[in-house]
Amino acid sequence: MSETSMGGQSEQRSAPGKSAPLREITLKKRRLWPDLRRDKYLYLLAMPGLLFFIIFKYIPITNLVIGFQDYSPYLGIMGSKWVGFEHFVRFFSNPDFWMLLRNTLGISLMNLVFFFPAPIILALMMNEVRNQIMKRSVQSLIYIPHFLSWVLIYGLTYLMFSQSEGLINKLLEASGRSTVDILSNPHYFWGMLTVQSIWKEVGWGTIIFLAAIAGVDPQQYEAAVMDGAGRFRRMWHITLPAMRNVIMILFILRLGTIMDTGFEQVYLMMNAAVTEVAEVFDTYVYRVGIRQGEFSYSTAIGLFKSVVGVVLVVLANKAAKRLGQDSLY
């Protein structure tokens, strides 16, 4: 008799009253500690990330209840008055709601249409570079902006596009042309944010797609060449299908953050002339919740954003399953 069957019989004899699911849970618990000892360094490596999510993501969930209260820091959660959906009604009936929704969705859709495909296109282009020295040099250069802060990027943007001190307008003046007010023009604001995001993050975003391309068997390209397929046909029929699952998963995750436009970038670029197109949920929560101390009201807004994100992820995940694509779960 094998050790597996003997182990199963001894487990049944030691706990005759246990059902099959309970026995399975017991066996999993017994295997947990040996697994932890064997992979202790991997778990230690993951510990900082786990602590980050526990402290800053999961523990704050318990405080979402203040969105349904007239919260007072002096009374605490237990002593604050319960007001139900009063803050949600106030937010949805506020004239600013539609402005915030328009600006948030507008900026997010701009990023979805222009920024999301940019790393994919760049990864396809990088994959076609055969000179390894050139390829690595270009990769290093396009990765660098990711490590720059938004404060520094705003400073560079100001030095480039300011109407009085910007390099672009200085060149226009030198050529006898009139200057262009880009930073204070509402028509350029969403486009400027999108260009900034692409310049800062497009290189970093190619890492995942280049990793997916690296998993393609080179023999597929060789066979395609033998069949007479050109560079674009190889890209379309071999490289893109290898990236399809990764693209779908990242697209679903992107939809989940469609209500998050990035507080720091928008806040730095905002000025009085572009407030009508720049005010988004994140900046509004900061202005109302932090500066004016309306914690319950701002919590209700944040909860609304989270619910919309979860709904979009679930719907996109179901759509991906119906289309036969890989999904998150």
Secondary structure, DSSP 8 states (H G I E B T S, - for coil): --HHHHHHHHHHHH-TT--HHHHHHHHHHHHHHHHHHHTHHHHHHHHHHHHHHIIIIIGGGGGGGGGGEE--TTTHHHHSEE-TTHHHHHHHHSTHHHHHHHHHHHHHHHIIIIITHHHHHHHHHHHT---HHHHHHHHHHHHGGGGS-HHHHHHHHHHHH-TTT-HHHHHHHHTT------TT-HHHHHHHHHHHHHHHHHHHHHHHHHHHHHTS-HHHHHHHHHTT--HHHHIIIIIHHHHHHHHHHHHHHHHHTTT---HHHHHHH--GGGHHHH--HHHHHIIIIIIS--HHHHHHHHHHHHHHHHHHHHHHHHHHHHTT-----
